[in-house]
């Protein structure tokens, strides 16, 4: 998650794109935070 969100190195943030709609999935959210919330619930 840190590689996608750029937590470790703010210069590296990757875009996860929906190939059908061409929208960027992680544009306004951080997967790192979603993963943390999910793990707290499980």
C-alpha positions, 0 to 999 in steps of 0.5 A: 500500500505504501508503494501505491500511496507514496507514504515512504517516498512522496515522489513515488505515487502510482495511479490505479486506473479502471481500464473500462472507465479510464478513471483513476481509482486512488485519486482522492483516497489512500489505499493505505488508510483503507487497508488499515480500517479494514484490518481493524474491522476484521 
